[in-house]
Amino acid sequence: MTAIRGWTALPLGKRPGGRWAMAARWIVCDTPGGRRLVENGEVVIEDDRILHAGRPFAGDLAARFDMGEALVTPGFADLDALSDLDTTVLGMDNQPSWQKGRVWPSDYAAHPREMYDPEELAFQKRFAFEQLLLNGITSALPIASLFYRAWGETVAEFEAAAQAAGETGLRVWLGPAYRSGGIVLDDHARMQPVFDEARGLAGLREAAAFAERIDGTHAGLVSGLFAPDRVETCTEALLRETFARARDLDLPVRLHMAQGQMELDTMRRLHGVTAPEWLDRMGLLSSRLIAPHATVATPEDLARYAANGVTAAHCPLVSARHGAVLRSFSVLRTRGVRIGMGTDTAPPDMVLNMALGLMANRIACARGDAGSAAEFLDAATLGGAEALGRADIGRLCPGAKADLAVFDMADSRIVPRIDPVQTLVYGATGRVTRATIVDGRVAMRGGEVAGIDLAAARPLAQAQFDRLVAQYPDRTWNHPSVETIFPPSYPPEETP
């Protein structure tokens, strides 16, 4: 047998040879009777599958790796996973958003341009995938901003994303975002919707061809996804065609809706109803739909979600940063709405999202017993798997994919320790993630990820982001300086 020393010598991105076991102080296992916490248990893996999860295994093994004082859980499914350099962080202390480059002025909208080159876009996907794996995320639906794009995302960058997923070992659902229009500021700073139906449908056709071609590639790590942009940027024709193609290919659709006041105002202006009611009238709500963020969903909208099997992707951290809250996680569960988790910001810390989500839920409900650590862990694992129609991920049981995360319960910053699941959610962050296994491969261990040099990538990412920020005046109404758009928290000290 091989102890922990052999574990640290395993090559990243590879499967250990033969049938092997990972032992730990605690294992979250899924049994026919429900989810259980097993103390001093182990997970046995053969190739890409779990052979056994629970008490110590009595059969033959090629190796057993003891993680010690650790909690092993199913890997997280991130239904709204950031895949670029996060621009939402620029708005945390800089408002209103329409004055900060989040809505194009009409003169820029007439001649928009790409603010990153193809190599930079490809790098950002790989860098983002590394960040997800560092945080115990094993399945992800990438999301990126279109504010700095010429229009939509390109097939070329998603070909690079598929390659990056295969090399880093992340399980992904990929599809370039497309849209029929957007909101533009006129010369008087009034928001006006502008649409180009032909351009939107052309983007959909390219995305559909990509999704069909890429689905099931890279040994099954890469699946297709339809990712129309925010609902207010889509026309009826674009959405009807999207869902028709998704049905034909049996692929999920992710559409951001019921997520903010600007969207709500625009939908009522254009269609006279909320986004969920609009889709319901078209007969497009279904169990293949994943809908971030539901923070402005009405009780009637939630009833529509529940009746049609829609999954709400809950992203509490990015919502809270902008003053929004889901009302509430417990209410959605009570109403029968399917709910999964997303991060949608940097860092993509699912542990922190669960913690904030639980606290925000109790504030929204005005009850100290609303929700639990276990409910949020279930949403981040089983909820995401259900949204994707996958019974073989999000759980640790025989026959499931070997996708799991290992968390350090001996970290000196989370003492005293109680129940390990509660300790993780209430007292830790993703920084205690010790290892991430995807498809039986060691994708991340000890802060190192297969397929990328993290030390070199960090300054490169910052340099790209700085160049983007320098271009913000071009696409900000009235074209103020960068210093005006993003003033420092405190006035800078004057040079003598």
N, C-alpha and C positions, 0 to 999 in steps of 0.2 A: 504493500500500500504506500501511497504518496501523501506526505503531510503538507502543511501550508508552504513549506519551502519549495516544493515542486509546483505549487500553484503560481508563485511569483515568476517561475521560469517558463510558464506556458507562453507560446507566441500569440500575440494579439491577432484577432481576426481569424483564428483557427479553432477547430474543435479538438479537444483532447482525444487521444486515441482510445478506441474501445468504449466499453460501458464504464461510466464514472459517476461518482457521487459527490455532492456538495453537502457537507454537514454544517449545522449551525445551532446556536442556542435556541432559536425560535424559527419555525417555518409556518407561513400562512398557507394552508392546504385546502383544496376544494374536494369535498367528499359527496357521495350521494345524499347525505343528510344535511349538507350545507357547508359553509366555510368554517374551518376550525384552525385554532392556533396550537401547533404541536411543539412541545418543548423537547430540546435535545433530539431533533429529528434530522432528516436529510432528504434531498431530492436526488434521484438517480436519473441520469440522462444517457441516452444512446442515440447517436447521430443528432437529428434535429428535434427529437421527441423526448418527453418525460416518460420514463418507465415506471417510476414509483415516487410518491411524495407522502411523507409521514414518518413513522417510527423507523429506527435504523434498519437498513436493508440487509437481509441474510444471504443474498445470492452472491455470485462471483462478480468481482469488480476489477477493472484494470487500474483504477486509482480512486482514492477518497481524499478530498481536500476539505480540511476542517477550517471553517471561517471563524470559529471561536464565538465571542460575545457579539453575535450579529443577528439581524432579522432578515430573513429571506422572504420576499413577496413576489407575486406576479409582476412582470414589468408593466409600467404605466402605458396607457394608450392616450396620446395627446391629439385631440380632435381639432385643434387649432394651433398648430405648432409653428412658431416664428421661423422663417427660412431666409430672412435677410438681416441687415443691420437695423435694429429697431429704431424707427423714427418716432414712435409714440412717446418715447421717453423725453423727447424735446418739448412736448406739450404739457408736461406735468406741472411746471410753474410758469408756463408761457401761454396765456389765453388772451382773447378768444381765438379759437383755432383757425377761423377764416382769415385772420390777420397774420397768421404764423405759417403760411405756406400749405395749409391743409385743404384749401379750396383754390383752384386755379383762377387767376384773373383772365378776362376775355382775351387780352392781347397775347398772353402766353398760350392760352388754349388754342389759338389760331395756328400756332407753330410749336407744339410740344416736342420734347426731345428726350432721348434716353440719357440719364445722368450717370449711369455706370456702363462700362464697356462689357462685352460678352465674357471676357476672362474674369472680371470682377464679380459678375453675377454668378458664374460657376463656382468661384471661390467661396462666396457667401453661403451657398447651399451646403457645401462641405463643412464650412466653419459652424453653421447652425446645427447640422446633424451631429457634430462632435459635442456641442453644448447640450443637446438633448440626451445623448448617451451618458454624459457626465452626471445627469440628474435622474438616472434610472428609467428613462423613457425608452421603450423598446418598439412601440408602434406610433407613427406620426402621420398626420395630414398637414403638410407644409402650407403656410400662409405667408404672403408678403404684401407690402403696400404697393398700390399703383400710383400714388401721388407723384413719385419721381420717375415714372415710366412715360414713354411716348403715348401709350394707350393701354395695351395688355401685356401679359407675359408671353414669352416665346417658346416654341417647341425646342429650340436649340439649348436653352438654359435648363430645360427639364430633361433633355437627354443627358446633360452633364450631371443633373441631380440624381438620375437613376444610376449613373456610374458611381457617384459618390456614395449612394446608399449601399451599393454592392460592396464597395471597398471598405467603408466604415462598419458595415454590418447592421445598419438600421432598417427596420421594416417600415415601408412607406407606402402611402397611397398618393399618386402624383397626377396632376393635371394642371396645365397652364391656365391662369385666370383670364377671363375675357368679359367684355361688357358691350353694351350698346350705346352708352352715354355717360354723362356725369353732370355734376353741378358746377356751374361757372359763375364767377362774380362779374357783373357788368360794370360799366364805368362809374356807377353810383353805389358800388359795393352791395348790390342786390343779388341774391342767389337765383340763378336761372338754370333750369334743366336743359341740356343740349343732347340730342340723340343722333346716332348714325347707324340705322338698322342694318345696312349692308355690311358695315365693318364688324358689327357684333356677330352676325351670322357667319361671316368668314372666320372669325376667331373661334367660334364654336366648332366649325367643321375641322379646323386644324387640331383643336383640342381632342375631338372625338377620334380622329385618326391616330393621334398619339396614344390616347388611352387604350385603344384596341390593340395597338402594336406592342405597348410596353407591359400590358397586364400579364403577370405571371413570370416575368423575366428575372434575371439575377437569382436563380435558384428559388424563385417564389417570394423573394423579399420585396419586390416591387409590384404594386397593383395599380390599376387605373382609377381615376377619380374625375368627376365633373365639378369644376370650381368656378361657376359664374361669380362675378364680383358682387358687391353689396346689392341688395334687392332694388334699391332706388335707381341703380344704373342699368337695370335690365328692362326690356320690353316684354310684352306678353308673348310675342312670337319667339323671342329668344328663349324664354323659360319653357314654353311648350315643346320646342324642339330639343332643348336640353334634357327634359325628363323623358321624352320619347326615346332618345338615343341611350339614355341611362338604363331604361327598361330593356332595350334590345340587347345591351351588353351586360346587363345585371351588375351595374356599378353604382356606388353611392354618389350622392350629390351633396355638396356643402354650399350653403347659401347664407350669408350674413343677413339677418333681419331681426326686427324687434329689438334693435340694439342702441338706439339713440334718438334724441329729439329731432335732429336735422332730418333723419330718415323718416320719422313719424310725420313731420310737417310736410315733407316732400310727397310721401305716399298719399296723404289726404288731399294735397293739392292736385296731384296727377290722377288719382283713382277714387278719391272720396272715402277710402277705407284704410285700415291697417294692413301691413304686409301679409300677415298670416291669413286675414280674411280674403285678401286679393287672391292668394294662391289657392285658398279653399274654394273660392268661386270658380276657379279654373280647373278644379279637381286634381291639383298637383301635390297636395300634401300626402306624404306616404312614409313608410318605414325606412325608405332609402335616403330620406332627407335628414341632414345634420344641420342644425340652425343655431349658430352662435348669435346672440348672447342672451336673448330673452329678457333683458333688463327693463324694456318698456312694453313687454307683452301684457295685454289686458287679461282679465279672467276668462273672457270669451276666447281669446287667442290660445290660452293654455288648454281650454277645453278642446279646441280644434287640434292642438298638438296631441293630446291624449287619445282622441278618437281616431287619429290617423297614424299613430305610432311614430311621430316625429321625435327625434332626439335633440334636446336642447344641450348645446355644448357650453358648459359653465366655465367662465374664465374670470374668477373673482379678483385676481390681482390687477389686471389691466382695467377692469371695470372700476374698481375702487380708486385707482390712480386718477380717474377722470370723474370721480364723484358719483358713480352709479353703483347700484347694488341689485342683485337678483332678489325678488320679493315673492317667494324665497325658495331656497333649496328644499326645505321641508314642505312648503306648499305645493311645489311641483310634484314631489313624491306622493303626497296625499291625493293629488288630483290625477295620479296615474300617468304623469308625463315621464317618458324615458329621459334620463339625464346622464351625460358623460362629462368629462373634464377636458379643459384645454388650458394652455399657458398664454399664447398670443403676445408675448413680450419677452424682453431679456432682463435677467436670466430666465430661461425656461424651467423654473424651479417648481415642479409639481408638488413637492412636499409643502413648500411655502403657500402655494395656491390652495391646498387642502386646508392648511391652518387658517388662512385668511377667510376662505369660504365658510369654514365652520363658525368662526367668530362673527362674520357678517350675517350669517344665517340667524344666529342667536339674537343679534341686535335687531334685525328686521322682524323677527318673530316676537321680540321682547320677552324671551323665555330662555332661561339658563340651561334648559334640558332639550332644546331644539337641535336635532341632528346629533351625530356622534362621529368619532374618528373612524369607526368601522364603516359607516355609511359613505363617508367621503372616499375611503380607500376602495370600497366597492365601485363607486362611480368612476374612479380613475382607472379601474381595471376591467371589471365585468361590464360596466356601463358603456365604455368605449368599444369593447368586443361586441356587445349586442348591437350597437349602432352600425358596426361594420359587417354584421351578419357572420361573425366568426366565432364558432363555438370552441375553437382550438387555441385561442389566445386569451389573455386576461385572467388566467387561472392556472393553478399548479395541481395537476392531477394526471393520472396515466392517460397517455394518448394526446395530451396537449402539446403544443409547440413549446420548446425549451426556451422561453422568453422570461427572464426573471431579473430581479434587482436585489442587491445585497447592501444592507445599511449597517453602519458601525454603531452598535449599542454600547460600546466601551468608550465613546468619545467623552472626554473630560468636561465638555461644555453642556452635557445633558445629564446632569446628576442633580437630584436623585432620579433613578429610573423606576417607573411603575410598569404597568402593562406595556409591552414594547410597541404596540400599534399606537396607543395613546401617547407614549413618549415621543414617537416619531412625529406625529401630527401636531402635538401641542408644543413640543420642546426642541425640534430640530429644523433643519432646512435640507435642501438637496446636497449640501456640502458634505453630509455624512454618507453619501453613496460611495460604497467601496468598490463595487463591481456591477457590470451590466452584461447579461448573457442574452444573445438573440439568436434564435434558430440553433441553439447548442454551441454557438461560437462565443469566444471571449471577446466581446466588442469593446469593453472598457474595463480597466483594472487600475486601481490606485491613481486615478487622474490622468491616465494615458489612454488614448483612443487609437484604434487601428486606422491606418490610412491618412493620418495627418500629424504634422509636427506642431504641437500646441504652442511651444515657445516661440516659433517663428510666425505662427498664424495670428497671435494676439496683436502685435504692433501693426501687422498688415491690415487687419480689420479696422483698427483705430484710424489708420491713415486714410483708408477708403471712406470711412464715415466723415472724417474732417473735410475731405474734398467735397462730399455731398453737401454738408452744411454750408460751405462757402458758396454753393450755387443757389441757395434758398432765395435770395433777392429776385432771381429771374422769374420764379413762379409764385411770388407773393404779391398780393394786391398793393398797388402804388409803389412797389419795388423799394422798400426801405433797406437800410444796411443790415448786415448780419447782427451787428451789435444792438440794433433796435429790435429786431425780431426776437433775438435770444439774449436779453441782458443778463449779466452775471447776478448771482444771488446777493452779493454785496458790491458796492462800487469799488472798482480796482484802485489800489493805492497809486497816487500820482508819482511819476518819476521826478526826483529832485532836479 
